[in-house]
Amino acid sequence: MTVPFVSLAESNSEIKTQFLDSLSQLIDSGSFILGPAIQEFEKSFADYTGTKHAIGVSNGLDALTIALQSLKLQAGEEVIVPAHTYIATVLAVIHAGAKPVFADVDESSFNLTASEIEKHITAKTKAIIPVHLYGQPCDMESIGALAEQHKLYVIEDNAQAQGATFNGKRTGSFGHINATSFYPAKNLGAAGDAGAITTNDSALAERAMQLRNVGSDKKYVHDVIGYNARMDSVQALFLQHKLPLLDKWNAERRRIAARYIKNLQGVEQIILPSVIKDAESVYHLFVIKTDNRDELQQFLSGKHIQTLIHYPVPNHLQKSLTHLGYGQNSFPVTEKLCSTILSLPMFVGLTDGQVDYVCEMIKEFFL
Ligand SMILES: Cc1ncc(COP(=O)(O)O)c(C=O)c1O
């Protein structure tokens, strides 16, 4: 049996016919940039997330960068980010002209916690970026309370957690302004690059809309230094067809996760992912921890099971970020995670037989 790490075939095939029909209409209309398809998707995505506004942009990194820039951060101001995240979270702070300050994550949830964040708050701190890594929500109650106490902005990085909830409320609706990515393999994936910003703050939404569109909300009038970071209509159409299926797909991911957990419980050498109280994960990734990670990965590969590591090199040790001045042992939990985590196959369309085979092979390796 072969088990790929991810396959988009099943989810994409569910919408392919409708998408192609609407694409044909789009081509006839010629409305490729900031047309009705964008407005319709923005409305649907804002309603889904539970925010007043959603702004379609070119990708998740641009969504984060523009969200941060809409806050008018000044050079030298600090933004606290998790040491354990995809590098885009960090790059966005740098692109927005501020300074990323890492905080270590909690080993069992993989995420930032209020107590870790608090250790890094200084007079220069302006914002916090909680990342709902692997689809697992951060504790937004305690992070929100801490931010309020210190008058800090919260920008959720919801790239991996579309549809997840904390206290019954969707992630991407807690922060002052939030960002997500529709990279094709995300829970809600586009047919190319795309992203979105969500917010309840109309002034921030207006600024973000200008920033994504060459600093303009009126043709050839440019009030701010902007980007060309618009979502294109083809992506908006694709996403509009997929959005109504997202909850069903997330439920399927949770079912697959439950099957992994049931099958692998009792294998002492691995630690299974756990979900924090009041949260519902959408398992963008299913990540286990083991001291024998590299050997296990190699063994599984020999059994035609593809696994990946998210992420093998901690951000604070990336060559591109050496100027931030961190070194080995700066963030022990993140460093330990990077050498022990392994992401197992997880996608809509993964069969029970495939999940059982992965689990059997993991047991064979350890027992
Ligand atoms: C946590 C996180 N933040 C930001 C991004 C950036 O998104 P994109 O690849 O669309 O730029 C990603 C996805 O790749 C991500 O996983």
The ligand as a Gaussian input file, in Angstrom:
#p B3LYP/6-31G(d) Opt

LIG

0 1
 C        1.309000      29.484000       9.854000
 C        1.430000      30.057000       8.480000
 N        1.521000      31.385000       8.326000
 C        1.628000      31.943000       7.118000
 C        1.664000      31.191000       5.972000
 C        1.918000      31.864000       4.662000
 O        0.966000      31.602000       3.699000
 P        1.351000      31.639000       2.144000
 O        2.122000      30.412000       1.828000
 O        0.009000      31.674000       1.480000
 O        2.121000      32.901000       1.900000
 C        1.535000      29.795000       6.077000
 C        1.450000      28.908000       4.906000
 O        2.152000      28.552000       4.120000
 C        1.440000      29.215000       7.362000
 O        1.361000      27.888000       7.514000

